[in-house]
Amino acid sequence: FPGFRAGTGGLLREAGLLEQRLAFQQDAVAQQHFLQALGVFPAGGARLMSLFAYENAGLAGWLDVLATDRCATHLLVPEGRILDDVQ
């Protein structure tokens, strides 16, 4: 069976994917170009987060915590069922 632990069959991924990911994480210009291509222009100094979730009664409380934090958050929310809870 696939899995992350020893004794499992591991996970399939593209050759070189981890190296590409690391290079992207260390390249602020590449990250900026990627976000701009998606129409995302985060405010300077804001924490950038991506939310993937299904309907969740606890989401409102979490968003309240983010809203009252001293650090601004730019939250990316993909279209989907979670949008009603976010709004």
N, C-alpha and C positions, 0 to 999 in steps of 0.2 A: 504494500500500500504506500502511496506517496506520503511524505511527511518531512518534518524538519529534524527529527531526532535520529540518533544512531539506530540502526536496525530497521529503518524504513527504506523505502525505495527511492527516497530523494524527490526532487522536483525538477521537471523539465524547464529549461529556459534557453534562450538564444545564446550561442557562443559569444563570449566577450561582454555579455550584458552587465555583469557586475562592474567591470572596468569602465564601461561607458557611463554607467550610473555614477560612479565615483568621480569621473572626469567632469560630468555635468554638474554635480554638487559643488565642485571646486571652481566652477567657471561662472562668475556673476554675470558676465555679459551674455553668455549663452542662455542663462536663466531668464534674463531680462527680455531677450529676443523671443524666447518661447512664450512668455506671458503676454508680451505685446501682440504676438500673432493670434492669441486668443482674445484680445481686446481687454486684457487685464493690466491696469496701471496702479499698482499698490502705492499707498502713501509712504513717503520716506520714513523709515524707522518703525513701520507697522509690522507686526507679526503676521506672517502669511500662513493661513491654514486652509486645508481642503477638507470639506465635510462630506463623507459618504455615510449615509444612514437611511434606515427605513423609518416609518412612523415611530415616534418615541416620546412618551409622556414626559420624560426627564429633560428633553431638549430645551424647554423654556428656561429652566433653572440654570442650565449650563450657559445659555446665551446671556442671561442676566449677569452671571459671573464674569463673562468676557467683557460685557458692556461696562462694568464698574472697575475693571482692571486699569491700572495706571498705563499699561502698555496698550496702544491701539492695535486692533486686530482687523486685518482684511480677510474676510471669510469667503472662500470660493465654495459655492453650493451648486452642484450640477442639477439640471432639470430632473425631476423625479417626484416620487410620492412624498418626500420629506419637505418639499417647498411649502405646503400648507402649514406644517408645524413651525417652520422658520418664520413665516409671515405672521 
